[in-house]
Amino acid sequence: MMSSTKCWTMGQIIIMLCKWAVRTRMNIHVHAALLIVLSWSRPSAGCPSTCTCNSTNSNCTSLDVLISVNSILNQLPSNLTSLTLSANNITMMEPGSFSNLSSLLQLDLSRNHLLTFHPSTFSQLSSLELLDLSSNFLINLPADLFSDLVSLQELVLRDNRLKVLSPKQFQSLTELQHLDLSFNSLATLPPGLLDGPQALAWLSLAGNKLWTLQRSVLEPLTALQHLQLEGNHWNCSCSILPFRHWLEWMLYRGGHVDSIQCSLPPVLQGRDLRRVPMEMFRHCSQPPFSDNRHHSNCFRTAEGFLVSTDPAADCFRQRHRPISVRRAPITVVVAGVVCGIVCVMMVVAATYGCIYAMLVAHQQQELLDKSLQLQQQPLMEEREAEPGEEETAPEEAREKAPECKEWIAFPPEVCV
């Protein structure tokens, strides 16, 4: 309504100028006057007529296909903080499209037909905090597409066709807290992909084609609290054990993980990986098979786990056997300590026995020496008989004489 009134007023001004020039017959260039008037009628930077604006927010959703996106961006004020361009059938964005919107905090490009981006598309948006690229046809992204988005906190790449991500894709997003990669075609995550956004608290990988995840990819996410993994084709074989250990650590520190349903092997199909007992993975520590003709698809990883590229391989059908306790490192250490203590006690007991035997032998030797000394002493001189005794008892002395002859063979206590 305002634009139509403005045009009608300008038309009146042009007509009045023309009539005035004719009536006054002045030497005036009418074309020059028309150019001046048309310059007044140029639209200034503000809200385009096809958008809905409110203060520093602009909503340009579901525009006409024939309308140029760049023409709309050129009309927006430089202090704009929120821009919505969703559902506009946009197929590409030219480099530097947002160069005049350096104050932008939120940008919504969802529900378009975008296939890819130029590396410098978002080069001027260093203050951007939210970027929504969901529901497009993105197949791949330049490795440095988000290199200038140092303030980005939420990135939504949901519902695209992404198959591969560069290891440096999110390296500069140190402030990122929310990352949505759900419903794409990702079969794996490269090592180092999440080394940059270590402050990430929410991550969604649901609805992809993941069959396993390397523990090293997720270990940098020490602040992660919510992880969505449902809708993938998880292969719950020996190769997934390190990832399961990391999940247990995350749950232990208060994190939340949704359902992780196993697709392989068939014996675990449909079961939640978190609730599969560890006894089901006992076979992973068994030695490799000697018959390569029947088990050529089974091999052992660097971590010592048995992995197979064929889900139907025999290594998945092996009988679950308990691990020998002798192979446990803790058992070996305890056994070594116990053996050391026993050896020390045996040495102490042997030393004590030797010392005791020496003391007893020394005591016996002293007793023997004393007895020999007593045996070698001269016989006690017989007491001289009194005169009365020799006469009165000559026969008694003769009877005792034989006993005294044998006195030398007995100790002094025996022969009196």
C-alpha positions in Angstrom: 0.0 0.0 0.0 2.8 2.4 0.8 4.7 1.6 -2.3 1.7 2.3 -4.6 1.1 5.6 -2.9 4.7 6.5 -3.4 4.6 5.7 -7.2 1.4 7.8 -7.6 3.0 10.7 -6.0 6.1 10.5 -8.2 3.9 10.3 -11.2 2.1 13.5 -10.2 5.5 15.2 -9.7 6.7 14.2 -13.1 3.5 15.5 -14.8 3.6 18.7 -12.8 7.2 19.3 -13.8 6.4 18.7 -17.5 3.4 21.1 -17.4 5.4 23.7 -15.5 8.2 23.6 -18.1 5.8 23.9 -21.0 3.9 26.8 -19.4 7.0 28.8 -18.5 8.7 27.9 -21.7 12.0 27.6 -19.9 15.0 26.0 -21.4 14.9 22.9 -19.2 16.0 19.5 -20.1 13.1 17.3 -19.1 15.1 14.1 -19.3 17.5 15.4 -16.7 14.6 16.2 -14.4 13.2 12.8 -14.9 16.5 11.2 -13.9 16.6 13.2 -10.7 13.1 12.2 -9.8 13.8 8.5 -10.5 16.9 8.6 -8.4 14.7 9.8 -5.5 12.5 6.8 -6.0 15.2 4.1 -5.6 14.5 1.8 -2.7 16.9 2.3 0.2 18.3 -0.5 2.4 15.5 -1.9 4.5 13.1 -4.8 4.4 12.3 -6.2 0.9 8.6 -6.2 0.0 8.7 -10.0 -0.3 10.0 -10.5 3.3 8.6 -10.0 6.7 10.9 -7.9 8.9 10.8 -7.2 12.6 13.5 -5.0 14.1 16.7 -6.9 13.2 15.0 -10.1 12.0 14.0 -10.9 8.5 11.9 -13.8 7.3 12.0 -14.5 3.6 10.4 -18.0 3.5 8.7 -19.5 0.5 9.4 -16.8 -2.0 8.7 -16.9 -5.7 11.1 -19.0 -7.7 11.8 -16.3 -10.2 13.0 -13.8 -7.5 16.8 -13.5 -7.3 18.2 -14.3 -3.8 21.1 -11.9 -4.3 18.7 -9.0 -5.1 17.0 -9.7 -1.7 20.3 -9.9 0.2 21.4 -6.6 -1.3 18.3 -4.9 0.1 18.8 -6.1 3.7 20.2 -3.8 6.3 23.8 -4.4 7.5 22.7 -4.6 11.1 20.5 -7.7 10.5 21.0 -10.4 13.1 18.5 -13.1 12.0 17.7 -14.2 8.4 15.5 -17.0 7.2 15.7 -18.1 3.6 14.1 -21.5 3.9 11.9 -23.2 1.3 12.9 -21.0 -1.7 14.2 -23.7 -4.1 17.7 -22.2 -3.9 20.2 -24.3 -5.8 23.4 -22.4 -5.2 24.9 -19.5 -3.3 27.4 -17.2 -4.9 30.7 -16.4 -3.2 30.4 -13.5 -0.8 26.6 -13.6 -0.8 26.6 -12.5 2.9 29.5 -10.1 2.8 27.2 -7.2 3.8 25.7 -9.0 6.7 28.6 -9.3 9.1 26.4 -8.8 12.2 24.3 -11.9 11.4 23.8 -14.3 14.3 21.3 -16.8 12.9 21.0 -18.0 9.3 18.4 -20.5 8.1 18.9 -22.0 4.6 16.9 -25.2 5.2 14.5 -26.9 2.8 16.2 -25.7 -0.4 17.9 -27.5 -3.3 21.5 -26.7 -2.4 24.0 -29.2 -3.8 27.2 -27.7 -2.5 28.8 -24.4 -1.5 31.8 -22.3 -2.5 34.5 -22.3 0.2 34.1 -18.6 0.8 30.3 -18.5 1.0 30.3 -17.8 4.8 33.6 -16.0 4.9 32.2 -12.8 6.4 30.0 -14.3 9.1 32.5 -14.5 12.0 29.7 -13.6 14.5 27.3 -16.3 13.3 26.0 -18.6 16.1 23.4 -20.7 14.3 23.6 -22.2 10.8 20.7 -24.4 9.6 21.4 -26.3 6.3 19.0 -29.1 6.9 16.7 -30.7 4.2 18.9 -29.9 1.2 20.7 -32.1 -1.3 24.3 -31.6 -0.1 26.6 -34.4 -1.1 29.9 -33.1 -0.1 31.2 -30.0 1.6 34.5 -28.1 1.1 37.0 -28.8 3.8 37.3 -25.1 4.8 33.6 -24.1 4.4 33.2 -23.4 8.1 36.8 -22.1 8.7 35.6 -18.5 9.4 32.7 -19.4 11.7 34.7 -19.2 14.9 31.6 -18.2 17.0 29.3 -20.9 15.7 27.5 -22.8 18.5 24.9 -24.8 16.5 25.3 -26.5 13.1 22.4 -28.4 11.6 23.2 -30.7 8.6 20.2 -32.9 9.1 18.5 -34.7 6.2 21.1 -34.3 3.4 23.1 -36.8 1.3 26.5 -36.4 2.9 28.7 -39.5 2.4 32.1 -38.4 3.4 33.4 -35.6 5.7 36.9 -34.1 5.7 38.9 -34.7 8.9 39.3 -30.9 9.1 35.6 -30.2 8.4 34.9 -28.8 12.0 38.4 -28.1 13.1 37.9 -24.3 13.6 34.5 -24.7 15.4 35.9 -24.5 18.9 32.7 -23.0 20.3 30.4 -25.6 18.7 28.0 -27.2 21.2 25.2 -28.7 19.0 25.9 -30.8 15.9 23.2 -32.6 13.9 24.5 -35.0 11.2 21.4 -37.2 11.3 19.7 -38.8 8.3 22.6 -38.7 5.9 24.6 -41.4 4.2 27.7 -41.5 6.4 29.3 -44.9 6.6 32.2 -43.9 8.8 33.7 -40.9 10.6 37.3 -40.1 9.8 39.9 -39.8 12.6 40.3 -36.2 13.8 36.9 -35.1 12.7 35.8 -34.0 16.2 39.2 -32.9 17.5 38.2 -29.2 17.1 34.7 -28.9 18.7 35.8 -30.3 22.1 33.0 -28.3 23.8 30.4 -30.3 21.9 27.5 -31.3 24.3 24.9 -32.7 21.8 25.7 -34.9 18.8 23.3 -36.8 16.5 24.5 -39.5 14.1 21.1 -41.2 13.8 19.8 -42.5 10.5 23.1 -43.0 8.8 24.9 -46.1 7.5 27.4 -46.5 10.3 28.3 -50.0 11.3 31.0 -49.1 13.8 32.8 -46.1 15.3 36.4 -45.7 16.2 36.9 -44.8 19.8 39.6 -42.3 18.9 37.1 -40.2 17.0 34.9 -39.7 20.1 37.5 -39.5 22.9 38.1 -35.8 22.4 34.4 -35.1 23.3 34.9 -34.9 27.0 31.9 -32.5 27.4 29.5 -34.7 25.4 26.2 -35.3 27.3 23.7 -36.5 24.6 24.5 -38.9 21.8 21.9 -40.2 19.2 22.9 -43.3 17.3 19.6 -45.0 16.5 18.8 -46.1 12.9 22.3 -47.3 11.9 23.4 -50.8 10.9 25.6 -51.7 13.8 27.9 -54.7 13.4 28.2 -55.9 17.0 31.3 -58.0 16.4 34.7 -57.8 18.0 35.6 -54.6 16.2 32.9 -52.7 18.1 34.3 -53.5 21.6 36.5 -50.3 22.0 33.4 -48.2 21.1 31.3 -50.1 23.6 33.9 -49.4 26.3 33.8 -45.7 25.5 30.0 -45.8 25.7 30.2 -47.4 29.2 32.6 -44.6 30.2 30.2 -41.9 28.9 27.2 -43.5 30.7 29.3 -43.7 33.9 29.9 -40.0 33.9 26.2 -39.2 33.4 25.8 -39.1 29.6 22.7 -40.2 27.7 22.7 -42.5 24.7 19.7 -43.8 22.8 19.1 -47.3 21.4 22.0 -49.0 19.6 20.4 -52.0 17.9 22.7 -54.6 16.4 22.2 -55.7 12.8 25.0 -58.2 12.8 25.9 -60.9 13.6 22.6 -62.7 13.3 22.8 -64.1 16.8 22.6 -60.5 18.2 20.3 -59.0 15.6 17.8 -56.6 17.2 19.5 -56.5 20.6 20.8 -53.3 22.2 24.6 -53.3 22.3 24.6 -51.8 25.8 22.7 -54.8 27.2 24.7 -57.5 25.5 26.7 -59.4 28.2 30.4 -59.4 27.9 30.4 -63.2 27.8 29.2 -62.9 24.2 32.6 -61.3 23.3 34.8 -63.9 25.0 35.8 -65.4 21.7 37.4 -62.1 20.6 40.5 -62.9 22.7 41.0 -66.4 21.2 44.1 -67.0 19.2 43.8 -66.8 15.4 42.7 -69.8 13.4 45.3 -72.0 11.9 43.1 -73.2 9.0 43.2 -70.3 6.6 41.0 -72.1 4.1 37.9 -71.9 6.2 38.6 -68.7 8.2 40.4 -66.4 5.7 38.0 -63.6 6.6 38.9 -63.6 10.2 41.9 -61.5 11.4 43.1 -60.0 14.6 43.4 -56.2 15.1 46.1 -54.2 16.8 44.0 -54.1 19.9 43.9 -57.9 20.0 40.2 -58.3 18.8 39.1 -60.8 16.3 37.4 -59.1 13.3 35.8 -60.4 10.2 34.8 -58.7 7.0 32.2 -61.4 6.4 29.3 -61.4 8.8 28.8 -65.1 8.1 32.3 -66.1 9.0 33.0 -68.9 11.4 34.7 -66.6 13.9 31.3 -65.2 14.8 30.0 -68.7 15.4 32.7 -69.9 17.7 31.7 -71.3 21.0 32.1 -68.8 23.9 35.0 -70.0 25.9 36.1 -68.5 29.2 39.5 -66.8 29.1 42.2 -68.5 31.1 42.9 -66.8 34.3 46.6 -67.3 33.8 46.6 -64.8 30.9 45.1 -62.0 33.0 47.7 -59.4 33.7 46.4 -58.7 37.2 46.6 -62.5 38.0 50.2 -62.6 36.8 51.1 -59.7 39.1 49.4 -61.1 42.1 50.9 -64.5 41.5 54.4 -62.9 41.3 53.9 -61.1 44.5 52.7 -64.2 46.3 55.6 -66.2 45.0 58.1 -63.6 46.1 56.7 -63.5 49.6 56.8 -67.3 49.8 60.4 -67.3 48.6 61.4 -64.7 51.2 59.7 -66.7 54.0 61.5 -69.9 52.9 64.8 -68.1 53.0 64.1 -66.7 56.4 63.0 -70.2 57.7 66.1 -71.8 56.2 68.4 -69.2 57.8 66.7 -69.6 61.2 67.0 -73.4 61.0 70.7 -73.2 60.2 71.4 -70.8 63.1 69.4 -73.0 65.5 71.3 -76.1 64.4 74.7 -74.4 64.8 73.7 -73.3 68.4 72.5 -76.8 69.3 75.7 -78.4 67.9 77.9 -75.9 69.7 76.1 -76.7 73.0 76.4 -80.4 72.5 80.1 -80.0 71.7 80.6 -78.1 75.0 78.9 -80.9 76.9 81.0 -83.5 75.2 84.2 -81.7 76.0 83.3 -81.4 79.6 82.5 -85.1 79.9 85.9 -86.0 78.4 87.7 -83.7 80.7 86.0 -85.4 83.7 87.0 -88.8 82.3 90.7 -87.9 82.0 91.1 -86.6 85.6 93.3 -88.8 87.9 91.5 -91.0 90.2 90.9 -89.7 93.6 93.3 -90.9 96.0 91.9 -93.3 98.3 91.4 -92.1 101.7 94.0 -93.5 104.1 92.3 -96.0 106.3 92.3 -95.5 109.9 94.1 -98.0 112.1 91.1 -99.4 113.6 89.4 -99.8 110.3 92.2 -101.8 108.6 92.1 -104.3 111.3 88.5 -104.6 111.9 87.4 -104.7 108.3 90.1 -106.4 106.1 87.6 -108.6 104.4 85.2 -105.8 103.6 87.9 -103.9 101.8 88.7 -107.0 99.8 85.1 -107.4 98.8 85.0 -103.7 97.6 88.2 -103.9 95.7 86.8 -105.4 92.6 84.2 -102.6 92.4 86.8 -99.9 92.6 88.8 -101.5 89.8 86.0 -100.9 87.5 85.5 -97.3 88.7 87.4 -95.8 85.9 84.8 -97.0 83.4 82.0 -95.1 85.1 81.5 -91.5 86.0 82.4 -90.4 89.6 78.8 -90.4 90.6 78.5 -94.1 90.0 81.5 -95.4 91.8 81.6 -94.3 95.4 
